[in-house]
Amino acid sequence: MLLYKALIRPILEYGLPAWSPLYKREQEAIEAVQRRATKLIPGLSELPYEVRLERLNLFSLAHRRLRGDMFFIYKYLHGLITTDHLLFTRSTVSVTRGHLYKLDKPRFSSLRRQSFLTQQAINHWNALPELVVGSPSLDAFKRRLDRFWSNKPGSYSIDGDN
C-alpha cells in the first residue's frame, strides 16, 4: 500500500484541481486502479471495495478529489493563491443561510464547462458550515472539514458525495 500511495496515487491525482472526470465511466476507470491495488492486500481481496478502503484507512479517489477542490477554493478565497483570473464570484445575496463565503454558481450549457472545478465543487462548498469555511488557517480548515465530513456517510464510496 505504501508503494501505491507513493507512486501511483499522485499520478491519478495530478491536475485534478483543473480537470475532473466528466462521465461516470471516466470516474470508474480512475477508481478501478485503486480498487485493484486494494485487492492485492492479503486477507482483503474478498471484501467489498468500501470495506477495504475503510480497513486501510483510505478514501475513495472521488472523495479525495472533492477534498482537494475544497482546499483549492479555501486557498483562493483566503488569498493564498495568486491569480489574475476571477475563478469564483461570491454571492451577493443576503446571507440568511450558509456563510459569508457562499459562492454564486453560474449556469453553463456545455457539459465540459460544467465539469470544471469552478462548477462542480460550488454546491459542496456552499453546504459547508461557517465554522469550517471561516477557519483561520489552511491546516485548521483541513481539520475542521475532515471532522465535519466524518459525521456524514459516503467518504469511502465511489461517489464521494458527502
C-alpha positions as a Markdown table, in Angstrom:
| # | Residue | x | y | z |
|---|---|---|---|---|
| 1 | Met | 0.0 | 0.0 | 0.0 |
| 2 | Leu | 3.0 | 2.3 | 0.7 |
| 3 | Leu | 4.1 | 1.9 | -3.0 |
| 4 | Tyr | 0.6 | 2.7 | -4.2 |
| 5 | Lys | 0.4 | 5.8 | -2.1 |
| 6 | Ala | 3.9 | 7.0 | -3.1 |
| 7 | Leu | 4.0 | 6.1 | -6.8 |
| 8 | Ile | 0.5 | 5.5 | -8.3 |
| 9 | Arg | -1.9 | 7.8 | -6.4 |
| 10 | Pro | 0.0 | 11.0 | -7.2 |
| 11 | Ile | -0.3 | 10.2 | -10.9 |
| 12 | Leu | -4.0 | 9.6 | -10.6 |
| 13 | Glu | -4.5 | 12.9 | -8.8 |
| 14 | Tyr | -2.2 | 15.1 | -10.9 |
| 15 | Gly | -4.0 | 18.0 | -12.4 |
| 16 | Leu | -7.3 | 17.4 | -10.6 |
| 17 | Pro | -7.9 | 21.0 | -9.5 |
| 18 | Ala | -8.1 | 21.9 | -13.2 |
| 19 | Trp | -9.9 | 18.9 | -14.5 |
| 20 | Ser | -12.2 | 16.3 | -13.1 |
| 21 | Pro | -13.7 | 13.2 | -14.9 |
| 22 | Leu | -16.9 | 14.3 | -16.6 |
| 23 | Tyr | -18.5 | 10.9 | -17.2 |
| 24 | Lys | -19.2 | 8.1 | -14.8 |
| 25 | Arg | -17.1 | 5.7 | -16.9 |
| 26 | Glu | -14.1 | 8.0 | -16.6 |
| 27 | Gln | -14.6 | 8.2 | -12.8 |
| 28 | Glu | -14.9 | 4.4 | -12.6 |
| 29 | Ala | -11.8 | 3.9 | -14.7 |
| 30 | Ile | -9.7 | 6.0 | -12.4 |
| 31 | Glu | -11.2 | 4.4 | -9.3 |
| 32 | Ala | -10.5 | 0.9 | -10.8 |
| 33 | Val | -6.8 | 1.4 | -10.3 |
| 34 | Gln | -7.2 | 1.9 | -6.5 |
| 35 | Arg | -9.8 | -0.9 | -6.5 |
| 36 | Arg | -7.2 | -3.3 | -8.0 |
| 37 | Ala | -4.5 | -2.1 | -5.7 |
| 38 | Thr | -6.6 | -2.7 | -2.5 |
| 39 | Lys | -7.4 | -6.3 | -3.8 |
| 40 | Leu | -3.7 | -7.1 | -3.7 |
| 41 | Ile | -3.6 | -6.8 | 0.1 |
| 42 | Pro | -3.7 | -10.3 | 1.7 |
| 43 | Gly | -6.9 | -11.0 | 3.5 |
| 44 | Leu | -8.8 | -8.2 | 1.9 |
| 45 | Ser | -9.3 | -9.4 | -1.6 |
| 46 | Glu | -12.8 | -10.9 | -1.0 |
| 47 | Leu | -14.2 | -7.8 | 0.9 |
| 48 | Pro | -16.3 | -5.2 | -0.9 |
| 49 | Tyr | -14.3 | -2.1 | -2.1 |
| 50 | Glu | -15.8 | 0.3 | 0.5 |
| 51 | Val | -14.9 | -2.1 | 3.3 |
| 52 | Arg | -11.3 | -2.5 | 2.0 |
| 53 | Leu | -11.0 | 1.3 | 1.9 |
| 54 | Glu | -12.2 | 1.6 | 5.5 |
| 55 | Arg | -9.9 | -1.1 | 6.8 |
| 56 | Leu | -6.9 | 0.5 | 5.0 |
| 57 | Asn | -7.9 | 4.0 | 6.2 |
| 58 | Leu | -8.2 | 5.2 | 2.6 |
| 59 | Phe | -10.8 | 7.4 | 1.0 |
| 60 | Ser | -12.2 | 6.8 | -2.5 |
| 61 | Leu | -10.5 | 8.9 | -5.2 |
| 62 | Ala | -13.7 | 10.7 | -5.8 |
| 63 | His | -13.7 | 11.8 | -2.1 |
| 64 | Arg | -10.1 | 12.9 | -2.4 |
| 65 | Arg | -10.8 | 14.9 | -5.5 |
| 66 | Leu | -13.7 | 16.7 | -3.7 |
| 67 | Arg | -11.5 | 17.3 | -0.7 |
| 68 | Gly | -8.8 | 18.8 | -2.9 |
| 69 | Asp | -11.4 | 21.0 | -4.6 |
| 70 | Met | -12.4 | 22.3 | -1.1 |
| 71 | Phe | -8.7 | 23.1 | -0.3 |
| 72 | Phe | -8.3 | 24.9 | -3.6 |
| 73 | Ile | -11.4 | 27.1 | -3.0 |
| 74 | Tyr | -10.4 | 27.9 | 0.5 |
| 75 | Lys | -6.9 | 29.0 | -0.6 |
| 76 | Tyr | -8.4 | 31.0 | -3.5 |
| 77 | Leu | -11.0 | 32.8 | -1.3 |
| 78 | His | -8.5 | 33.5 | 1.5 |
| 79 | Gly | -5.8 | 34.9 | -0.8 |
| 80 | Leu | -3.4 | 32.0 | -0.5 |
| 81 | Ile | -3.4 | 31.6 | -4.3 |
| 82 | Thr | -2.4 | 34.4 | -6.6 |
| 83 | Thr | -4.1 | 34.6 | -10.0 |
| 84 | Asp | -5.2 | 37.3 | -12.5 |
| 85 | His | -8.3 | 35.3 | -13.3 |
| 86 | Leu | -11.7 | 35.5 | -11.5 |
| 87 | Leu | -12.5 | 31.9 | -10.8 |
| 88 | Phe | -15.3 | 32.4 | -8.3 |
| 89 | Thr | -17.9 | 35.0 | -7.6 |
| 90 | Arg | -19.0 | 35.5 | -4.0 |
| 91 | Ser | -22.8 | 35.6 | -3.6 |
| 92 | Thr | -24.3 | 39.0 | -3.1 |
| 93 | Val | -27.5 | 37.5 | -1.8 |
| 94 | Ser | -28.2 | 38.4 | 1.8 |
| 95 | Val | -26.9 | 35.6 | 4.0 |
| 96 | Thr | -29.8 | 34.1 | 5.9 |
| 97 | Arg | -28.5 | 30.6 | 5.3 |
| 98 | Gly | -25.0 | 29.4 | 4.8 |
| 99 | His | -21.9 | 31.5 | 5.4 |
| 100 | Leu | -20.2 | 34.7 | 4.3 |
| 101 | Tyr | -18.0 | 32.8 | 1.7 |
| 102 | Lys | -21.0 | 31.5 | -0.2 |
| 103 | Leu | -20.4 | 31.4 | -4.0 |
| 104 | Asp | -22.6 | 32.1 | -7.0 |
| 105 | Lys | -23.0 | 29.2 | -9.4 |
| 106 | Pro | -23.3 | 30.5 | -13.0 |
| 107 | Arg | -25.2 | 28.3 | -15.5 |
| 108 | Phe | -23.4 | 26.8 | -18.5 |
| 109 | Ser | -24.9 | 24.6 | -21.2 |
| 110 | Ser | -21.7 | 22.8 | -22.1 |
| 111 | Leu | -21.1 | 19.6 | -20.2 |
| 112 | Arg | -17.3 | 20.1 | -20.4 |
| 113 | Arg | -17.6 | 23.5 | -18.8 |
| 114 | Gln | -19.8 | 22.1 | -16.0 |
| 115 | Ser | -17.0 | 19.6 | -15.2 |
| 116 | Phe | -14.5 | 22.4 | -14.3 |
| 117 | Leu | -13.7 | 22.8 | -10.6 |
| 118 | Thr | -15.4 | 26.2 | -10.5 |
| 119 | Gln | -18.7 | 24.5 | -11.3 |
| 120 | Gln | -18.6 | 21.0 | -9.7 |
| 121 | Ala | -17.5 | 22.0 | -6.2 |
| 122 | Ile | -19.6 | 25.1 | -5.6 |
| 123 | Asn | -22.6 | 23.2 | -4.2 |
| 124 | His | -20.4 | 21.3 | -1.8 |
| 125 | Trp | -18.6 | 24.5 | -0.7 |
| 126 | Asn | -21.8 | 26.3 | -0.1 |
| 127 | Ala | -23.1 | 23.4 | 2.0 |
| 128 | Leu | -20.2 | 23.7 | 4.5 |
| 129 | Pro | -20.9 | 25.5 | 7.8 |
| 130 | Glu | -19.3 | 28.9 | 8.7 |
| 131 | Leu | -17.1 | 27.2 | 11.3 |
| 132 | Val | -15.4 | 25.3 | 8.5 |
| 133 | Val | -15.1 | 27.9 | 5.7 |
| 134 | Gly | -14.1 | 30.7 | 8.2 |
| 135 | Ser | -11.1 | 28.7 | 9.5 |
| 136 | Pro | -8.1 | 31.0 | 10.4 |
| 137 | Ser | -5.6 | 28.8 | 8.5 |
| 138 | Leu | -5.5 | 26.1 | 5.9 |
| 139 | Asp | -4.5 | 23.5 | 8.5 |
| 140 | Ala | -7.4 | 24.4 | 10.6 |
| 141 | Phe | -9.7 | 24.3 | 7.6 |
| 142 | Lys | -8.4 | 20.7 | 6.7 |
| 143 | Arg | -9.0 | 19.5 | 10.3 |
| 144 | Arg | -12.5 | 21.1 | 10.5 |
| 145 | Leu | -13.5 | 19.8 | 7.1 |
| 146 | Asp | -12.4 | 16.3 | 7.9 |
| 147 | Arg | -14.3 | 16.5 | 11.2 |
| 148 | Phe | -17.4 | 17.8 | 9.6 |
| 149 | Trp | -17.4 | 15.2 | 6.9 |
| 150 | Ser | -16.5 | 12.3 | 9.3 |
| 151 | Asn | -20.1 | 12.7 | 10.6 |
| 152 | Lys | -21.5 | 12.1 | 7.2 |
| 153 | Pro | -21.6 | 8.8 | 5.3 |
| 154 | Gly | -20.1 | 8.4 | 1.9 |
| 155 | Ser | -16.4 | 9.1 | 2.4 |
| 156 | Tyr | -15.4 | 5.6 | 1.4 |
| 157 | Ser | -17.9 | 5.3 | -1.5 |
| 158 | Ile | -17.0 | 5.7 | -5.2 |
| 159 | Asp | -19.5 | 8.6 | -5.5 |
| 160 | Gly | -17.7 | 10.6 | -2.8 |
| 161 | Asp | -20.8 | 12.7 | -2.3 |
| 162 | Asn | -20.7 | 13.9 | 1.3 |
